[in-house]
Amino acid sequence: MSVLVVLGATLDLAIRYRVQSDSFRLAERVASQWSPVARSGLVPHPIPANPPVDLIQVVDVHHRVTNSSREASSTVPLSRLRPPPDARFQPHTECPPNNRCILLQAIRLTPDENASVVYAGTPEPDLLATHRLEYAIAAGIALITGIAAWTAWVLVGRALGPVEAIRARMSQITVSDLSMRVPEPQGNDEIARLATTANQTLSQLEGAVEQLRQFASTTSHELRTPIAGLRTQLEEALLYPDDVDARDALQSALVTAGRLEEIVNDLLLLARLRASDPLPPEKIDLGELVTAEVRAQPGSVPIAVHAPAGLEIRGSRMQLIRVLDNLLSNAQRHAESSVEVSVAPADEGVVVAVADDGPGVPPAHRERIFERFVRLDDGRRRDPGGSGLGLAISRDIAHAHHGTLTVGDSPRGAKFVLWLPLISGCPAPPQNQPEKGRTS
């Protein structure tokens, strides 16, 4: 607004100056036309007017009008200004009392002190005599301001329309129904990208909530079975004390309680892993850790290990031991005659492969077995008391260490592949390093 005011004032001054300059120039031209005629004494009476300069007078040294145009007074001079001898041309604005000002040009006929003066002038134009110009400029500024405000209102309304639509849709989304999405406007501006990001976030949130619901449902189902068995055992011991041996009932209840405790501990570990607790900055030689865990592994199935030292990673020793124990126990449980464990560098990291010669994992179930509480028929037959959380915990630990845990291809049996990133700058050990192994 202030810029428009400054521009309006500048425009007003420029127009006034231009109109005034044009009036003085016309008066000067008319006065110059009659000046040589007056010097020769051949001025007609009355002096013919030259519109718009129709006020013309010849005034002597005593301010008497010797000749004039029909529109000018024949007795009262237009002005008492007399140009000095050294500046014969003088523009002047004469404002008589109670009358409009006159823009005139005064020309001394000769440098002589007694020379007459020719006056030629015109009444001040309406544009200068009134405030119409200021009113017109003010009206233009008001009109421009109104148009600019209306345009800004329309543009802002159009720009904020999608935002209002997004807000209205977000207010309708609840935890019980996360399937709704916000409308995505056309284009690739900030609002469109905001809507796209919001929909992506809603999709992720919907998936997380659905996983939590499935997890709660599955957990409730898995816990209900041992709790129901424990309750049945205790009720039988109370209702039929003569038929049920109390010691056997208590031992059976203790086993069931131990299974419940194992499931709860695994669930707590999963929750801590999903919460992304920071890992302690511990440097670990993975080859030495694998060798130590293989040696500490009980069981009748022999385990052959090739784990060269010098492959260092950073992470939690206890969590990695949990992964190795799960993989080794799982391999021994399903193996027919042997288990092979190898540690080798691969893709700026280190790979731990645990392979057995058992029935293997069908390709269709290679991802499903990493889900919580999922156990295949062979696994339930070999270990009826398992919780189905071991592989899910192992994969979460691998992800927490910025690694992966997958089922690889194997000519016979199952092969679990754990990849973890090496510490930056850690050199790979020589390939001809002697193997370390044992038979258990």
N, C-alpha and C positions, 0 to 999 in steps of 0.2 A: 504493500500500500504506500509506504513512504517513497519507494522508487517511482511510483506513478505520480505522486504529488510533485516530486522534483522534476520529473519529465514534463508535467503540466505547466509548472511555473516557467521552465525553460522555453517551452513552446509559446507561452503567452508573451514573454519578453521578445522572443524572436519575431513573432508576427507583428507586434507593436512597432518594433524597430524597422521592420521592412515596410510597413504601411507609411510610417512617418518619413522614411528616407525617400520613398516614391513621391510623396506629396512635395517635399522640399525640392526634389529634382525637377518635377514639372513646373513648380513656381520659378525655379532658377531659369529654366528654359524660356518661359514667357517673359520674365523680367529682362533676360539678355536680349530677347527679340525686340523689346520696346526701348531699350537703353540707347542704341544708336539713333533711333528715330527721335527720341526726346532731345538728344544733343543737337540734332539738326533743326529742331523747332517745328517739325512737320507732323506732330502728333494730332490725330483727328479727335474731334470732340463730338460725342463721347468716344472713349477708347473701345474698340470692339473686344468683346470677351473671347477668351480661348478656353472653353470648358475642358476640364472641370475647374481650371484656374480662371474664375470670372471676377475676382476682386483685383483691380489694377488702379494704381494712382501714381501721379507725378507730384512730388511735394518739394517746395523750395526750402531755402535755408531757414526761413521764419516759420516753418511747419504749416504753410498755407498750401492747400490743394489747388494746383494749377490746372490739372486735368484728371479725369477719372473715367472708369467704365460705368455702364449704367447700373450695375449691381453694387458698386462701391459708393460711399458717401462723397459728395462734392465739396464738403466743408470740413469734415472731421477726418484727419489722416488715419490710416490703418495702424500706424505705430509712430512713436516719437524717436525710434531708434535711427541713428545716423551712423553708417559705417565709417570708420576712420579712413584717412587718405591712403594708408598703407595696406588696408584690407577692404577693398571696395565691395566684396560680396559677403553678405552676412545673413545666414538663415536664422529665423527667429520665430518663437511662438508667442503670440500676443493674445492675452485673455482679458477682454474687456469685462467690466462688471455686468452681471446678470445676462451674459450672452455667451455663446459658444466660442471657444478659442479659435484662433486663426493661425494656420501654418503658412508663413510668408517668407519671401526672399527679398532682401533690401540690397539695391545696387546703387552705389554712388556714381553719378554720370562721369565726373572727372575728379582727379585728386585735389582740385581747388577746394578751399574751405567753404566757398559760397555756392558750391555745386548742388544741384537738386538731386533728389533720390527717387528712384523708381521702386515702387512696392508692387509685388505680385503675390497673391496668396489665395488660399482656399479654406473654407471652414473645415475645422477638424472633422475627419470622417466619424461616422457613428461607431465604428469599431473601436476608435480611440476615445471618443467622448463618453461612451457608456461602458457598462460592465458586461455587455453581451458576450464578449470573447471569454471572459472568465467563467461566466455561467455555462457557455458551451463546452469549455474544457472540463469544468467540474462535472457536467453531465456525462461527457465522454469517459472520464475516469470512473464515475460511478457505474456506467454501463459496462466498461471493461472489467471492473472489479466484480460486478454481478455475474457476468459471463464466466469469468475465471473461477469464481466460487461455485457456480452451478456445475461447470465442467469438472472441477476437482471433486465435488460431491458425487457426481455420476461415476467418475473413474474410480474413486475410493470405494463407492458402493459395489461396483462390479468386481474390484479387486478383493474386497472383503466378503463378497457373497460366498465364494467357496470356503472361506474360513468359517463363516457362520454355519454352512452346511456340515463341515467337519465337526464343529462344536456340537451341533444338534445331534449328529449321529453318535458322537462319543458319549453324550449324556444318556443315550439309550442302551449302551453296552454295559452289561453287568457280568459278574463272575459266573453266574448261572448260565449265561448265554454269551459266549465269546465268538460266535460264528459270524456276527455282523461285521461289515467293513465300512470304512469311511469312503465317500465318493472321491474319485481321483479326477481332478480337472484336466483338460487337454493342455498340452504344451510340456515344457521342461523347466518352468520357472521354480522359484523357491517354494511356492504353495503346492505345486504338483509334486515336487520332491518330498515335501513334508507329508503329504497324504500317502505317498508310496511308502515312506519310512514308517508311518503310523500303521499301515496295513501289514507291513512285514513284522512289526513289533507285535501286533495283535495275533498274527499267525503263530509266531513263536510262543506268545503267552498262552494261546489256545492249546498248542501242543504240550506245553509244560503242565498246564492244568489238567489236560487229559491224561498225561502220564502220572500225575499225582493221584488222580482218581483211580486209574487202573492199579497203581501201586497200593493205594489204600485198600482197594477191593481184594487184590491178590494177597496182600499181607494179612488181612482179616481172615481170608479163607485158610491160608497156611497156618496161622496161629490157632484157628478154631479147632483144627483136628487134634493137635497135642493137648490143648486145654480140655477138650471134651474127653479125651482118653484119660487124662489125669483126674478129671472130676469123676469119671466112671470108676476108676480104680479106688479112689478114696471113698466113694459112696458104697461100693461093694464091701470094702473093709469095715465100714460102720454098720451097714445093714445086715451083713452076714458074717459076724465075727467068728462063728464056729466053723464056717466053711472056707474062709479065706485066711491064709497064713499072713499075719500082720507084717512079719519081716519081709516076705516076698512082695507084699503090697507096697511097703515103704521103699524097697529097692527099685521096684518098677516105677513108682512115682518119682523117685530121685532121678532115674534115667530120663523120664519125660521132662522133668524140670530142667535137667541139663540141656536137652535139645531146645527147649524154649529159651534158655539163657543164650545158647549159641546163636539162635535166630535173631534174638534181640541185639546181641553184640554186633552181628553182621549188619543189621539194619542201622545201628548207630554209626558204624564205620562208613557205610554208604552215605549216610547223611553228612558226615564230616567231609567226605571226599567231594560230594556235590556242592558243599559250601565253599570249595576252593580254599581250604586252609593253607597258609603259606608253608612250603616245605623247608626244613632246616637245610642250610647250605653245607651239606656233607659230601665230601669227595669219596667215591666208592670205586674200587677196582672190581668190575663186574665179573671178570673171570675168576678171581679168588672167591668172590661171594658165591657164585654158582658151584664151584668145587666144594666149598665148605658145606653148602646146603645138601648137595648130593651125598656127601659122606655122612651127614646127620640124618638122612632119610631112612626110616625103618621100612621093612618089607622084604619079601622073598624074591621079587623080580629084580634081576640084575640091571644095573644102570651103567652104561658106558658114557663117559663124558670127555669132551674135548673143549677145554676152556683156557686159552692162553691168557697170561697176565698182561697188564699194561693198558687194558681198555677201560679208561676211567670215565665215569659219569658223575652227575651231581644229583642228589635226591635224598630220600628217606630210606635208611637201611632197613628199618623194621617193616615198612610197607613193601619194599621189594622182596624181602624174605617171605612175606605173606603171599605174594604173587608166585614166587618160585615153589613154595610149599604146595600151593593149590595146583599148579601145573604138574609137579612131580607126583603128587598123590593121585591126581586124576589119571596120569599116564600109567602108574603102577596098577591102579584099579581096573583099567581096561586092557592092559597088555596081556598077551598070551605067553610070551617068553622073555622079552627084553624091552628096554627103554634106552633111547639114545638122546644125549643132550650135547649140543654144540654151541659155542660162542665164537662169533666172527664179526669183523667190521663190515659195514655195508651202508652206502648212501649217507656218509658223514655221521654215521651212528654205529651202533653195535646191535647185532641180532642174536637173540637166545632162542634156539629151536629145540623143542621137546617133542620127540616122536616116539610112538609105541607101535607095536605090531598087532593091535587089537582090531575090532571090527570097523573102526574109523567113524567119521561123522559124515552123513549124507550131505552133498552140496546144498540141498534145499534147507538144511538146518544149521549151516555154518554161522549164520548171524543170529539165529533164534536162540542158540544155546547161551548167548551172552546176556539174554534178558533175565530179569530177576524172577526167581522161583521156577524157571523153565528147566525141566529135566526130561531127557528122552527115556524111552522104555528101558533101554539097556542100562542106563544109569540108575534108574529106580530098582532094577533087578539086582545090580551089583552092590548098591549102597542104599538100602531102604530108608536109612535115617538121615540122609543128606538134606540140606536146606534149599539147594538150588540157587545159592547166592555167591558161591565161590568165584565162578567165572565173571559174573557181573562186577564183583568187587575188584577182581584182577584187572579187568579192562578199565575201570574207573581210576585205579592206581596208575596204570600205564598212561592214561590221558593226563592225569595230574602231573606226570613227569614229562609231558610233551611228547609222549611216544604213542605206540599203537600195539594192539594185541589182536591177532587174527588167527584163523585156521588156514594153513597152507595146504598145497597139494602134496600128496605122498603116495608112493606106489602101494603101500600097505599101511593100514591103521590110520591114526590121527596124528597130525603135526601142528602144534601150536607155536606160533612165531611171535616173539616179543621184540619190538624194535624200540631202542632208546637213543637219544642224541648223545654223542660224545662231547666231552668238555672241549671247547674251542682250543685248537693248538695241540691236542693230545695226539701223538703219533701212533699209527697202527703198529702192532708188534710184528716181528718177522713171521712169515708164513711157515717156516721150517722149525718153529718152536716145538719142543717135544710135548706130547699129549700128557694130560693128567687124567686118570680114571680109576674106577673101582668097580667092584661087583658086590651088589648087596642082595 
